[in-house]
Amino acid sequence: MENIYLSTIRMLLVLAAIVAAIIVLYRYSGKLRLKSPGRSLGLQKGETIHLGYKKFVSVLEVKDHVLVIGVGEKEMSLLASWKKEEETP
């Protein structure tokens, strides 16, 4: 009977350790570069300004273009776009 209790406690400890490891890996996956950065498609998020509940304006960079989009609760609109200028060294 005592062996069953030890096995149950050992199983619970192993399960708790696995859950803790998953939480730590998820939390630090950005620093460890386990998440995809999104730059493989040339998409990068810039600044975002929240205007209210489910409403914001955001700046996106897509390859050599900059897009300013407005997002509402049920719609999304392109507010402005321009092509990036070439940087001269």
C-alpha positions in Angstrom: 0.0 0.0 0.0 2.9 2.3 0.8 4.4 1.7 -2.6 1.2 3.0 -4.3 1.5 6.3 -2.4 5.1 6.7 -3.3 4.4 6.0 -7.0 1.5 8.5 -7.0 3.6 11.2 -5.3 6.5 10.5 -7.8 4.1 10.7 -10.7 2.6 14.0 -9.5 6.1 15.5 -9.0 7.2 14.5 -12.5 4.0 15.9 -14.0 4.5 19.2 -12.1 8.1 19.3 -13.4 7.0 18.8 -17.0 4.3 21.6 -16.7 6.9 23.9 -15.1 9.4 23.2 -18.0 6.7 23.9 -20.6 5.8 27.2 -18.9 9.5 28.3 -18.7 10.2 27.4 -22.3 7.1 29.2 -23.5 8.0 32.3 -21.5 11.6 32.5 -22.7 11.1 31.2 -26.2 11.4 34.7 -27.7 14.8 35.2 -26.0 15.9 31.7 -27.1 14.6 32.4 -30.7 12.3 29.4 -30.6 9.4 31.5 -31.9 9.5 32.5 -35.5 10.4 36.2 -35.7 8.2 36.9 -38.8 11.1 38.4 -40.7 11.3 35.5 -43.1 8.4 37.0 -45.0 9.7 40.5 -44.6 6.9 41.4 -42.2 7.7 43.5 -39.1 5.4 45.2 -36.7 6.2 48.8 -35.7 4.4 51.0 -33.3 0.8 50.5 -32.2 -1.5 53.1 -30.7 -4.6 51.8 -28.9 -7.6 54.1 -29.4 -10.2 52.2 -27.4 -11.8 48.8 -27.0 -10.6 46.6 -30.0 -9.5 49.8 -31.9 -6.0 50.7 -32.8 -3.7 52.2 -35.4 -0.5 50.2 -36.2 2.5 50.6 -38.4 3.7 47.6 -40.4 6.8 47.1 -42.5 6.4 44.7 -45.4 9.7 44.2 -47.3 10.4 47.7 -48.7 6.9 49.2 -47.9 5.5 50.9 -44.8 1.8 50.5 -44.1 -0.3 52.4 -41.6 -3.5 50.5 -40.8 -6.5 51.2 -38.7 -8.3 48.3 -37.0 -11.7 48.4 -35.5 -13.9 45.8 -34.0 -15.2 44.5 -37.3 -13.1 46.2 -40.0 -9.5 47.0 -41.0 -8.5 50.0 -43.2 -5.3 51.0 -45.0 -4.7 54.6 -43.8 -1.4 55.3 -45.6 1.4 53.5 -47.4 4.8 54.4 -48.8 7.9 52.8 -50.1 11.0 52.9 -47.9 13.8 55.0 -49.2 17.1 53.3 -49.8 19.7 53.9 -47.1 22.9 55.3 -48.4 26.0 54.4 -46.4 
